[in-house]
């Protein structure tokens, strides 16, 4: 598995991989081609300008097939200085293979190298699979909060060591 920034060539793979769980937990409505193209352009721009969003495609190592995505945000409301938010999604055919755990560990190494001291994963309390992935990645439950959008989230935290090195990553 490898992580790499999204590109416009990934739009079809994303549209093909989206299912009702991705819609339910992440976007609230099915994606459109125009919406995904705009979002991927935004992601590309964020990388180019070193903006607060660092989105990455999760890909198979052999064929570089897009199997999901993970992103790191440095500017989420409610985060303390040094914290960053991680979110992730896998397309149905790739779930249950440990890919999210590996992707989270890799992005945590990157986050630590960028000076982040604590990673946060915010999960809808009903999204048991995402909470389990956070725990498998070494995160521990911290609290439940009512977010600005009115939704409740469970916060999972992981302290990041200096030098961008995580045990077991």
C-alpha positions, 0 to 999 in steps of 0.5 A: 500500500502507498499513499499519494496525492489525488489527481483528476485521473482518480475521479472515476475510481472514486465515483465507482468506489463510493457506496452507501456507507461512504455517503452516510459517514462522510458526505451525506449525499452521493458524489457528482463528477463535478463535485469530485473534480472540484474537490480533487482540484482543491486537494491538488492546490492545497499540496501546491501551496502547503495549505491546511489540507493534505489529502492522499489516495490510498493505493495498492502498491503493485498497480497503484489502484485507488482503494480509498483516501485519507486526509490530514487537516491542520485547521479543524475547529476545536483543535488545539495548537499542535493537533491535526485531524485525520479522516479516512475511507475505503471502498467496499472491496478493500475493507477488512484488510488492514489498509486503514490502519497502515494508512493512518500510521503512515500519515501520522509519521508525516504529521509528526514530521510536519510538527504535529504533536497529537493526531485526532480522529473524530468518529460518529458514535454509531460508526463502529468500524471507524472507531475500531480502525482508530483503536487498531491504529493506536488511538485512545478514546478521549471524549464525546463532543457536540460539533459546530454542525450539531453532530456528536463525535467521539474523539480518539487521540494519539500523541506523536513522538518527535522526529516523525517516527512511530513505533510499529509504523 
